[in-house]
Amino acid sequence: MAFATKATIASFGGKLFKLSHSSSTTGTPMAVNLFVPPSALSSSKKAPVLIYLSGLTCSPENCSEKGFFQHRASQLGLAVVYPDTSPRGLDLPGEKDSWDFGEGAGFYVNATQQPWSKGYKMDEYITNELPSTLFSDAEFGKYLDADKVSITGHSMGGHGALTLYLKNEGKYKSVSAFAPICNPSKCPWGEKAFSGYFGAENKEEWKKNDATELIKTWGGKDARMLIDVGTGDNFYKQGQLLPENLEAAVKEAGVKGVDVRYQKDYDHSYYFMASFSDEHVDHAAKYLGLL
Ligand SMILES: N[C@@H](CCC(=O)N[C@@H](CSC=O)C(=O)NCC(=O)O)C(=O)O
């Protein structure tokens, strides 16, 4: 059994499994939460999967506890995977010095610069190791449909969802994001993270990991992309998110199927997330054949 089960919690008629496994990509134990809907628990029908990527400082707990994805996912028969946001316990110098870099802030990239290249490989972990380990697991694989996967996320995780979707055309059926960082090469959070993970001068690597840059050369026809941003979000007001830059790139590149919505007065918190999580689950469900 690849996963150790730390807790099994009843939620909206399904089960939330709090799991841990040993990752060869990060070189650490990794926590992950998995919600299995009642339909998959009580029959042999496998559930399509939505991967949710969390923001800065988060663990798998934040969204499982207060994102309310399980509400609609349970009704529709969708499984939800809540991974962690970075390796933990590598003990790299400076790893815990700030809340927006290092532990809890892996940015879903493969770091190329020392010491972060030792284990800060969250792109590889989320794209390959975690799904292949889950889908082939003797206990949990039987619940999950490996051919029907979508991705979503919040803030740093919203950017992770956008970039992993754009980098891996066809792997995910759709993408959505809440208050995503849209153009990290141009905002303080992203400049700090990319300088650390890739090096301040390595702008080619920055481009390959920036959603606004990636969409300029994206080859797909229909982006199936939903983005919500709150107009009362202080991080939006401070220029950390820059959704307008993404919208401009979408327009210039002629990409179809991108819906960016500005939600009046909503902030950056999980009150915002929970208010729209049903709609993001519906967006995923539409392309996963559940609606
Ligand atoms: N500690 C910080 C605030 C950190 C924060 O707001 N994190 C967000 C994600 S921000 C972008 O990735 C979050 O999701 N926090 C967890 C939560 O449960 O709200 C500060 O002091 O400003």
The ligand as a MOL file (V3000), in Angstrom:
LIG
                    3D

  0  0  0     0  0            999 V3000
M  V30 BEGIN CTAB
M  V30 COUNTS 22 21 0 0 0
M  V30 BEGIN ATOM
M  V30 1 N 0.1800 34.9620 5.8730 0
M  V30 2 C -0.1430 35.8880 4.8690 0
M  V30 3 C -1.4180 35.5340 4.1380 0
M  V30 4 C -1.2870 34.2430 3.4110 0
M  V30 5 C -2.5340 33.9600 2.6010 0
M  V30 6 O -3.4350 34.7620 2.5130 0
M  V30 7 N -2.5460 32.7940 1.9620 0
M  V30 8 C -3.6770 32.4780 1.1380 0
M  V30 9 C -3.1840 32.1560 -0.2290 0
M  V30 10 S -2.3570 33.5750 -0.9010 0
M  V30 11 C -1.7750 33.0640 -2.4210 0
M  V30 12 O -1.3420 32.0230 -2.7090 0
M  V30 13 C -4.4220 31.3130 1.7510 0
M  V30 14 O -5.0590 30.5480 1.0600 0
M  V30 15 N -4.3320 31.1910 3.0710 0
M  V30 16 C -4.9070 30.1020 3.8150 0
M  V30 17 C -6.2570 30.3570 4.3880 0
M  V30 18 O -6.7870 29.4010 4.9950 0
M  V30 19 O -6.8270 31.4460 4.2540 0
M  V30 20 C -0.2870 37.2650 5.4300 0
M  V30 21 O -0.0930 37.3660 6.6210 0
M  V30 22 O -0.6020 38.1940 4.6730 0
M  V30 END ATOM
M  V30 BEGIN BOND
M  V30 1 1 1 2
M  V30 2 1 2 3
M  V30 3 1 2 20
M  V30 4 1 3 4
M  V30 5 1 4 5
M  V30 6 2 5 6
M  V30 7 1 5 7
M  V30 8 1 7 8
M  V30 9 1 8 9
M  V30 10 1 8 13
M  V30 11 1 9 10
M  V30 12 1 10 11
M  V30 13 2 11 12
M  V30 14 2 13 14
M  V30 15 1 13 15
M  V30 16 1 15 16
M  V30 17 1 16 17
M  V30 18 2 17 18
M  V30 19 1 17 19
M  V30 20 2 20 21
M  V30 21 1 20 22
M  V30 END BOND
M  V30 END CTAB
M  END
